[in-house]
Amino acid sequence: MIGFGVGLVTTIVPQPSSATPVRAPLPPGPADPADWDALTKAASTVEAWGEELEEPAAWAGIAELVKKAPFTQESMDLMLRKAAKNLPANALLGSDAGYWAGVRVEVNV
């Protein structure tokens, strides 16, 4: 019962400014549509693997591809942060692209 009360209070009562969502630092400069294109191209490549992901015989080839850009952790992180600058402000969450890049950071933690 106490847990329910605490949950209800935290839902109804406004949260302090320290409860703002994580915002990952975005690279400097304006948004570049080419950054968004690079991210969607990488996503399309992964989607094209499709059923190959279920085939053990294909895993060695896929493993070699993901060791190189744009699929390394560092290049994916940068690519996602750059592409995030192209997202419109999210009025529902009251946030901007930095929030979405922050989501990316949280996923990898």
N, CA, C and O of each residue as an XYZ file, in Angstrom:
436
protein
N       0.818     -1.187      0.000
C       0.000      0.000      0.000
C       0.870      1.263      0.000
O       0.562      2.246     -0.674
N       1.947      1.215      0.759
C       2.847      2.372      0.801
C       3.469      2.599     -0.576
O       3.586      3.736     -1.034
N       3.865      1.510     -1.228
C       4.455      1.624     -2.561
C       3.494      2.246     -3.557
O       3.896      3.046     -4.403
N       2.218      1.876     -3.455
C       1.204      2.458     -4.333
C       1.086      3.953     -4.078
O       0.993      4.736     -5.023
N       1.089      4.359     -2.809
C       0.983      5.773     -2.455
C       2.164      6.570     -2.973
O       1.998      7.666     -3.509
N       3.355      6.017     -2.811
C       4.559      6.701     -3.298
C       4.510      6.824     -4.816
O       4.844      7.873     -5.368
N       4.095      5.760     -5.487
C       3.983      5.797     -6.946
C       2.978      6.832     -7.408
O       3.212      7.538     -8.389
N       1.854      6.925     -6.702
C       0.833      7.895     -7.044
C       1.326      9.322     -6.829
O       1.069     10.201     -7.651
N       2.027      9.549     -5.735
C       2.556     10.884     -5.444
C       3.586     11.289     -6.485
O       3.574     12.429     -6.948
N       4.478     10.376     -6.864
C       5.505     10.741     -7.842
C       4.913     10.963     -9.219
O       5.520     11.635    -10.053
N       3.730     10.407     -9.471
C       3.073     10.619    -10.756
C       2.339     11.949    -10.785
O       2.330     12.639    -11.804
N       1.720     12.308     -9.661
C       0.890     13.512     -9.610
C       1.706     14.766     -9.318
O       1.492     15.805     -9.943
N       2.630     14.677     -8.383
C       3.415     15.840     -7.957
C       4.472     16.151     -9.004
O       5.150     15.239     -9.478
N       4.629     17.424     -9.379
C       5.667     17.788    -10.354
C       7.057     17.374     -9.857
O       7.373     17.501     -8.674
N       7.853     16.893    -10.761
C       9.195     16.443    -10.422
C      10.150     17.632    -10.404
O       9.972     18.577    -11.173
N      11.156     17.599     -9.541
C      12.132     18.694     -9.505
C      12.954     18.726    -10.788
O      12.979     17.761    -11.552
N      13.619     19.845    -11.007
C      14.414     19.993    -12.228
C      15.517     18.956    -12.318
O      16.017     18.682    -13.409
N      15.913     18.366    -11.178
C      16.951     17.334    -11.216
C      16.445     16.051    -11.851
O      17.237     15.148    -12.118
N      15.133     15.946    -12.102
C      14.557     14.746    -12.686
C      14.434     14.852    -14.203
O      13.656     14.112    -14.805
N      15.177     15.749    -14.828
C      15.103     15.900    -16.277
C      15.717     14.685    -16.956
O      16.583     14.024    -16.383
N      15.275     14.386    -18.168
C      15.817     13.221    -18.870
C      17.292     13.405    -19.209
O      17.800     14.525    -19.276
N      17.952     12.297    -19.418
C      19.358     12.318    -19.801
C      19.476     12.945    -21.184
O      18.713     12.619    -22.093
N      20.415     13.824    -21.327
C      20.670     14.433    -22.632
C      22.114     14.186    -23.004
O      23.036     14.673    -22.349
N      22.295     13.435    -24.051
C      23.644     13.165    -24.526
C      24.152     14.400    -25.260
O      23.372     15.095    -25.913
N      25.435     14.678    -25.163
C      25.966     15.833    -25.896
C      25.919     15.569    -27.398
O      26.392     14.541    -27.882
N      25.349     16.504    -28.107
C      25.282     16.381    -29.558
C      26.521     17.019    -30.166
O      27.058     17.981    -29.619
N      26.974     16.492    -31.288
C      28.127     17.099    -31.957
C      27.823     18.544    -32.329
O      26.666     18.884    -32.578
N      28.841     19.398    -32.370
C      28.608     20.807    -32.712
C      28.155     20.964    -34.159
O      28.349     20.084    -34.997
N      27.558     22.093    -34.413
C      27.151     22.408    -35.775
C      25.685     22.111    -36.027
O      25.012     21.476    -35.215
N      25.200     22.587    -37.177
C      23.785     22.395    -37.514
C      23.508     20.953    -37.950
O      24.419     20.184    -38.256
N      22.230     20.625    -37.967
C      21.815     19.305    -38.446
C      22.162     19.165    -39.923
O      22.039     20.120    -40.690
N      22.590     17.984    -40.312
C      22.926     17.702    -41.700
C      22.087     16.510    -42.148
O      22.218     15.426    -41.579
N      21.230     16.680    -43.149
C      20.401     15.565    -43.611
C      21.219     14.336    -44.032
O      20.709     13.216    -43.994
N      22.461     14.532    -44.427
C      23.310     13.395    -44.801
C      23.559     12.482    -43.603
O      23.731     11.275    -43.773
N      23.581     13.050    -42.388
C      23.759     12.234    -41.193
C      22.567     11.300    -41.007
O      22.733     10.133    -40.653
N      21.379     11.816    -41.243
C      20.178     10.993    -41.140
C      20.198      9.910    -42.218
O      19.820      8.766    -41.963
N      20.636     10.270    -43.408
C      20.725      9.296    -44.498
C      21.706      8.181    -44.163
O      21.448      7.016    -44.466
N      22.833      8.528    -43.540
C      23.823      7.504    -43.164
C      23.237      6.525    -42.156
O      23.481      5.322    -42.239
N      22.470      7.036    -41.210
C      21.853      6.163    -40.213
C      20.809      5.251    -40.850
O      20.772      4.056    -40.559
N      19.970      5.797    -41.707
C      18.947      4.962    -42.332
C      19.558      3.953    -43.302
O      19.016      2.862    -43.481
N      20.678      4.306    -43.929
C      21.367      3.350    -44.806
C      21.924      2.183    -43.988
O      21.819      1.028    -44.401
N      22.512      2.483    -42.833
C      23.030      1.420    -41.961
C      21.890      0.536    -41.474
O      22.026     -0.686    -41.423
N      20.768      1.151    -41.118
C      19.602      0.375    -40.672
C      19.076     -0.504    -41.797
O      18.676     -1.643    -41.558
N      19.071      0.011    -43.013
C      18.616     -0.772    -44.164
C      19.524     -1.973    -44.410
O      19.063     -3.054    -44.775
N      20.820     -1.764    -44.203
C      21.776     -2.865    -44.361
C      21.461     -3.974    -43.365
O      21.450     -5.150    -43.727
N      21.210     -3.610    -42.134
C      20.893     -4.600    -41.107
C      19.576     -5.301    -41.433
O      19.468     -6.518    -41.284
N      18.580     -4.541    -41.876
C      17.303     -5.142    -42.250
C      17.471     -6.111    -43.408
O      16.779     -7.128    -43.466
N      18.378     -5.815    -44.327
C      18.600     -6.682    -45.483
C      19.195     -8.029    -45.077
O      19.048     -9.015    -45.800
N      19.867     -8.077    -43.921
C      20.385     -9.365    -43.462
C      19.241    -10.324    -43.175
O      19.368    -11.534    -43.362
N      18.125     -9.774    -42.718
C      16.899    -10.539    -42.504
C      17.112    -11.924    -41.934
O      17.595    -12.089    -40.813
N      16.746    -12.907    -42.718
C      16.793    -14.296    -42.256
C      18.212    -14.826    -42.110
O      18.424    -15.855    -41.468
N      19.182    -14.138    -42.696
C      20.579    -14.557    -42.520
C      20.962    -14.559    -41.041
O      21.823    -15.331    -40.620
N      20.323    -13.699    -40.261
C      20.618    -13.642    -38.829
C      20.234    -14.932    -38.121
O      20.743    -15.224    -37.038
N      19.346    -15.699    -38.723
C      18.920    -16.977    -38.143
C      19.803    -18.143    -38.612
O      19.717    -19.245    -38.070
N      20.641    -17.899    -39.606
C      21.477    -18.956    -40.188
C      22.889    -18.915    -39.616
O      23.627    -17.968    -39.890
N      23.283    -19.901    -38.839
C      24.637    -19.927    -38.267
C      25.750    -19.815    -39.320
O      26.820    -19.282    -39.028
N      25.512    -20.301    -40.512
C      26.536    -20.235    -41.559
C      26.841    -18.792    -41.967
O      27.937    -18.510    -42.452
N      25.900    -17.887    -41.779
C      26.085    -16.488    -42.174
C      26.705    -15.653    -41.058
O      27.135    -14.528    -41.311
N      26.763    -16.159    -39.856
C      27.211    -15.372    -38.724
C      28.643    -14.872    -38.849
O      28.940    -13.753    -38.431
N      29.533    -15.674    -39.413
C      30.933    -15.253    -39.544
C      31.041    -14.027    -40.459
O      31.780    -13.092    -40.151
N      30.318    -14.026    -41.569
C      30.340    -12.891    -42.482
C      29.744    -11.639    -41.862
O      30.269    -10.537    -42.027
N      28.640    -11.821    -41.146
C      28.010    -10.683    -40.479
C      28.922    -10.155    -39.376
O      29.037     -8.944    -39.188
N      29.566    -11.058    -38.652
C      30.488    -10.642    -37.584
C      31.632     -9.808    -38.145
O      32.061     -8.850    -37.502
N      32.127    -10.143    -39.308
C      33.189     -9.352    -39.935
C      32.690     -7.961    -40.318
O      33.419     -6.979    -40.184
N      31.446     -7.877    -40.794
C      30.891     -6.576    -41.177
C      30.694     -5.661    -39.970
O      30.943     -4.458    -40.059
N      30.250     -6.218    -38.849
C      29.970     -5.360    -37.698
C      31.231     -4.959    -36.942
O      31.154     -4.193    -35.981
N      32.380     -5.458    -37.356
C      33.652     -5.022    -36.768
C      34.151     -3.729    -37.402
O      35.109     -3.124    -36.921
N      33.491     -3.303    -38.497
C      33.923     -2.123    -39.250
C      32.854     -1.039    -39.187
O      31.687     -1.315    -38.905
N      33.269      0.198    -39.455
C      32.311      1.308    -39.532
C      31.332      1.017    -40.660
O      31.743      0.457    -41.675
N      30.110      1.356    -40.537
C      29.486      2.158    -39.505
C      28.915      1.343    -38.344
O      28.105      1.857    -37.574
N      29.322      0.094    -38.209
C      28.685     -0.763    -37.212
C      29.453     -0.915    -35.905
O      28.983     -1.608    -35.004
N      30.619     -0.289    -35.774
C      31.333     -0.366    -34.500
C      30.581      0.479    -33.466
O      29.791      1.354    -33.823
N      30.830      0.212    -32.211
C      30.159      0.951    -31.140
C      30.402      2.455    -31.258
O      29.472      3.251    -31.133
N      31.647      2.836    -31.499
C      31.991      4.253    -31.571
C      31.337      4.930    -32.774
O      30.786      6.023    -32.647
N      31.396      4.288    -33.931
C      30.823      4.921    -35.119
C      29.298      4.957    -35.050
O      28.684      5.914    -35.522
N      28.673      3.921    -34.465
C      27.218      3.933    -34.311
C      26.794      5.035    -33.351
O      25.805      5.728    -33.590
N      27.542      5.196    -32.266
C      27.210      6.231    -31.297
C      27.271      7.615    -31.945
O      26.343      8.412    -31.803
N      28.361      7.896    -32.653
C      28.502      9.196    -33.307
C      27.433      9.376    -34.381
O      26.840     10.449    -34.492
N      27.187      8.342    -35.165
C      26.196      8.429    -36.230
C      24.810      8.707    -35.642
O      24.054      9.506    -36.195
N      24.475      8.059    -34.535
C      23.168      8.275    -33.924
C      23.050      9.681    -33.337
O      22.003     10.317    -33.451
N      24.128     10.167    -32.708
C      24.080     11.521    -32.145
C      23.980     12.570    -33.240
O      23.267     13.560    -33.082
N      24.688     12.366    -34.352
C      24.591     13.314    -35.463
C      23.195     13.280    -36.074
O      22.615     14.328    -36.357
N      22.657     12.090    -36.276
C      21.334     11.968    -36.872
C      20.263     12.523    -35.947
O      19.242     13.021    -36.420
N      20.476     12.448    -34.640
C      19.494     12.944    -33.676
C      19.258     14.439    -33.836
O      18.184     14.935    -33.494
N      20.248     15.163    -34.350
C      20.070     16.604    -34.546
C      19.022     16.895    -35.612
O      18.505     18.010    -35.678
N      18.701     15.911    -36.445
C      17.702     16.090    -37.495
C      16.281     15.839    -37.004
O      15.326     16.118    -37.729
N      16.121     15.320    -35.794
C      14.782     15.057    -35.270
C      14.119     16.356    -34.837
O      14.779     17.258    -34.319
N      12.815     16.445    -35.050
C      12.106     17.643    -34.576
C      11.977     17.598    -33.054
O      12.140     16.548    -32.433
N      11.686     18.741    -32.476
C      11.440     18.780    -31.034
C      10.246     17.897    -30.715
O       9.291     17.826    -31.488
N      10.304     17.234    -29.586
C       9.226     16.351    -29.178
C       8.371     17.106    -28.169
O       8.731     17.195    -26.995
N       7.251     17.647    -28.614
C       6.395     18.468    -27.758
C       5.802     17.652    -26.614
O       5.573     18.183    -25.527
N       5.554     16.367    -26.851
C       4.963     15.526    -25.819
C       5.891     15.402    -24.619
O       5.444     15.478    -23.475
N       7.156     15.214    -24.870
C       8.123     15.069    -23.800
C       8.773     16.398    -23.424
O       9.492     16.483    -22.429
N       8.520     17.428    -24.219
C       9.132     18.723    -23.943
C      10.635     18.667    -24.094
O      11.360     19.323    -23.346
N      11.109     17.899    -25.043
C      12.547     17.718    -25.187
C      12.966     17.928    -26.633
O      12.154     18.243    -27.503
N      14.244     17.747    -26.858
C      14.781     17.937    -28.189
C      15.590     16.718    -28.600
O      15.502     15.666    -27.967
N      16.361     16.854    -29.638
C      17.144     15.736    -30.141
C      18.132     15.224    -29.115
O      18.484     14.045    -29.135
N      18.583     16.079    -28.223
C      19.494     15.635    -27.172
C      18.892     14.557    -26.305
O      19.600     13.680    -25.811
N      17.576     14.618    -26.117
C      16.893     13.568    -25.348
C      17.001     12.239    -26.077
O      17.296     11.212    -25.465
N      16.763     12.257    -27.384
C      16.792     11.010    -28.149
C      18.200     10.425    -28.180
O      18.368      9.208    -28.110
N      19.191     11.269    -28.281
C      20.569     10.775    -28.211
C      20.841     10.235    -26.828
O      21.595      9.273    -26.681
N      20.244     10.832    -25.805
C      20.381     10.322    -24.435
C      19.782      8.939    -24.299
O      20.320      8.097    -23.580
N      18.674      8.696    -24.981
C      18.075      7.358    -24.970
C      19.078      6.363    -25.524
O      19.210      5.257    -24.999
N      19.775      6.738    -26.565
C      20.790      5.859    -27.168
C      21.876      5.547    -26.150
O      22.324      4.404    -26.059
N      22.304      6.534    -25.391
C      23.325      6.341    -24.385
C      22.808      5.397    -23.309
O      23.529      4.494    -22.886
N      21.577      5.589    -22.862
C      21.000      4.746    -21.817
C      20.902      3.298    -22.264
O      21.105      2.394    -21.453
N      20.597      3.051    -23.529
C      20.461      1.688    -24.031
C      21.783      0.937    -23.915
O      21.792     -0.267    -23.656
N      22.878      1.627    -24.101
C      24.190      0.965    -24.082
C      24.788      0.830    -22.681
O      25.843      0.214    -22.527
N      24.156      1.378    -21.684
C      24.707      1.321    -20.343
C      24.370      0.017    -19.679
O      24.756     -0.209    -18.532
